[in-house]
Amino acid sequence: MRLFSVAAAAEELGVSPRRVRQMLLRGALAGQRVGGVWVVDEPALRLAERARRPAHRPWTAAAAWAVLALACGEEPAGSPAARSRARERYARGLGELLDQLRERAALRWFYAHPAAVPRIADRDGVVRTAASAAPDHGLALAGTGPLDAYVRAGELATLLEEVPMEEGADPHNVRLHTVQDACWPFPPGAAAAPLPVVAVDLAESPNARERRLGAELLASL
């Protein structure tokens, strides 16, 4: 399999090497370290290339969560017209809507002391997703990667005050998907995201196995 250096990946994507390193750190580009140097395989590079040039414009966070609410068997928020649009969009199938759903949350990544990560995961208002929610849905994934979770944008500052974390660290062990407070979709006490949300997050994972599982789940929903 063809491997690309950071510089070569940057040239392929039309960005700076610094931008490629940022993408690697936050999981927007899957890579591995060989001899202490980042390398990227061609499938991961092409996936990142498609993500940077989506075929469809992303929807607003509110529109994205309206579609996901339907996928979770709930009535979406919004006006009758907005709910009608959400139903029309959902009828196309979640697997066809990944580009449009990307703006549902802003991804930020951190390094926390390993002993603090379970405390973050168990904190009220932190909702696990992707591989971090696999046990909740009986999915055969080993939870050895970073903690993936949703948090309200307005509560992130409080979390960072209570649990020291270094943002943008390499390596990172916490990935927080911050959702606009007005669009927060999860009920009080929720510890894990519903399966359709987990499936979408898996389908966007930098990990190839997680992406495959996400695609399979989306096809079955």
C-alpha positions in Angstrom: 0.0 0.0 0.0 1.3 3.4 -0.9 2.3 5.6 2.1 2.5 9.4 2.1 4.7 11.6 4.2 3.2 14.7 5.8 4.7 16.9 3.1 3.4 14.6 0.3 0.0 14.4 1.9 -0.1 18.2 2.2 0.7 18.5 -1.5 -2.1 16.0 -2.4 -4.7 17.9 -0.3 -3.5 21.3 -1.3 -2.8 22.4 2.3 0.3 23.2 4.4 2.2 20.4 6.2 1.2 22.2 9.5 -2.5 21.8 8.5 -1.9 18.1 7.8 -0.4 17.6 11.3 -3.4 19.3 12.8 -5.7 17.0 10.8 -3.8 14.0 12.1 -4.1 15.2 15.7 -7.8 15.8 15.7 -8.6 12.6 13.7 -9.7 14.3 10.5 -7.0 12.3 8.8 -6.0 8.8 9.8 -2.3 8.1 10.0 0.3 6.2 11.9 3.8 6.8 13.3 6.6 4.9 11.8 9.9 5.5 13.4 8.4 8.6 15.1 7.3 10.1 11.8 3.7 10.4 10.6 2.7 8.5 7.5 -0.7 8.3 5.8 -1.9 5.5 3.6 -3.7 6.3 0.3 -7.2 5.2 1.3 -7.1 7.5 4.4 -5.8 10.3 2.2 -8.5 9.9 -0.4 -11.2 9.8 2.4 -9.8 13.1 3.8 -9.7 14.6 0.3 -13.4 13.8 -0.1 -14.2 15.3 3.3 -12.5 18.5 2.4 -14.4 18.7 -0.8 -17.9 17.4 0.2 -20.3 16.7 -2.6 -23.0 18.4 -0.6 -23.1 21.5 1.5 -23.4 20.9 5.3 -26.7 21.7 6.9 -27.0 23.9 10.0 -26.6 22.1 13.4 -30.4 22.5 14.0 -31.2 20.9 10.6 -28.7 18.1 11.1 -30.1 17.3 14.6 -33.7 17.4 13.2 -32.8 14.6 10.8 -31.0 12.6 13.5 -34.0 13.0 15.8 -36.1 11.2 13.2 -33.5 8.5 12.9 -33.7 8.0 16.7 -37.5 7.7 16.6 -38.2 11.2 18.0 -40.1 14.2 16.8 -37.7 16.9 15.6 -37.8 20.4 16.9 -38.7 23.4 14.8 -41.5 24.7 12.7 -43.9 22.5 10.7 -41.9 23.4 7.5 -38.6 22.5 9.2 -40.0 19.2 10.4 -41.3 18.5 6.9 -37.9 19.2 5.4 -36.3 16.9 7.9 -38.6 14.0 7.0 -37.9 14.5 3.3 -34.1 14.5 4.0 -34.3 11.5 6.3 -36.1 9.5 3.7 -32.9 9.5 1.6 -31.2 7.4 4.3 -28.5 8.5 6.8 -25.8 6.8 4.8 -26.3 9.3 2.0 -26.3 12.3 4.3 -22.8 12.3 6.0 -21.6 15.4 4.2 -24.7 17.3 5.2 -24.5 16.2 8.9 -21.0 17.3 9.5 -21.9 20.6 11.1 -23.9 19.0 13.9 -21.0 19.6 16.3 -17.5 21.1 16.5 -14.8 18.6 17.2 -12.1 19.5 19.8 -9.4 17.2 21.0 -7.4 17.1 24.3 -5.0 15.2 26.4 -6.1 14.5 30.0 -4.3 12.5 32.7 -5.4 8.9 32.0 -6.9 8.6 35.4 -9.2 11.5 34.7 -10.6 10.1 31.4 -13.1 7.8 33.2 -14.3 10.7 35.3 -14.9 12.8 32.2 -16.8 9.9 30.6 -19.0 9.5 33.7 -19.7 13.2 34.2 -23.3 14.4 33.9 -23.8 16.1 30.6 -21.1 14.1 28.8 -22.6 11.7 26.3 -20.4 9.0 24.9 -20.5 8.2 21.2 -18.6 6.2 18.5 -16.4 3.4 19.9 -16.8 4.9 23.4 -20.5 4.0 23.3 -20.0 0.6 21.7 -20.6 -1.4 24.9 -24.0 0.4 25.4 -25.2 -0.9 22.0 -23.5 -4.4 22.1 -21.1 -3.5 19.3 -17.9 -5.6 19.0 -15.4 -2.8 19.4 -12.5 -2.7 21.9 -12.6 0.7 23.7 -8.9 1.3 23.6 -8.9 4.6 21.7 -9.7 8.1 22.8 -12.9 9.0 24.7 -15.4 10.2 22.1 -18.2 12.2 23.6 -20.7 15.0 23.1 -20.8 18.0 25.4 -22.8 21.3 25.4 -20.6 24.1 24.1 -21.7 26.2 27.1 -20.5 23.6 29.6 -17.1 23.0 28.0 -15.4 25.9 30.0 -16.7 24.4 33.3 -15.4 21.0 32.3 -12.0 22.4 31.5 -11.8 24.2 34.8 -12.6 21.1 36.7 -10.5 18.7 34.7 -7.2 20.0 33.4 -6.7 19.1 29.7 -4.2 20.2 27.1 -6.0 21.1 23.9 -4.5 20.0 20.5 -2.1 17.7 22.2 -0.2 14.9 20.4 -1.2 12.2 21.4 -4.7 13.0 22.5 -7.1 10.8 24.5 -10.3 12.8 24.6 -12.3 14.0 21.6 -15.2 16.3 22.5 -18.0 17.0 20.0 -19.3 20.3 21.2 -23.0 21.1 20.3 -24.6 24.5 20.4 -26.7 24.7 23.6 -29.8 25.6 21.6 -29.4 22.4 19.6 -28.5 20.0 22.4 -30.4 16.8 21.5 -29.9 14.5 24.4 -32.2 14.0 27.4 -31.1 14.7 31.0 -29.0 11.8 32.4 -28.1 10.4 29.0 -24.7 8.6 29.2 -24.5 7.3 25.6 -25.8 8.6 22.3 -28.5 6.7 20.5 -27.4 4.1 17.9 -28.0 6.2 14.8 -25.8 9.0 16.2 -23.2 6.5 17.2 -23.3 5.0 13.7 -22.8 8.4 12.0 -19.8 9.1 14.3 -18.3 5.7 13.6 -18.7 6.3 9.9 -16.6 9.5 10.2 -14.0 7.9 12.4 -10.3 8.0 11.3 -10.1 4.3 12.2 -10.9 2.0 9.2 -12.5 -0.7 11.3 -14.8 1.8 13.0 -15.7 3.4 9.6 -16.7 0.0 8.2 -18.9 -0.8 11.2 -20.4 2.7 11.0 -21.3 2.1 7.3 -22.8 -1.3 8.1 -24.9 0.2 10.8 -26.1 3.0 8.7 -27.1 0.6 5.9 -29.2 -1.4 8.4 -31.0 1.5 10.0 
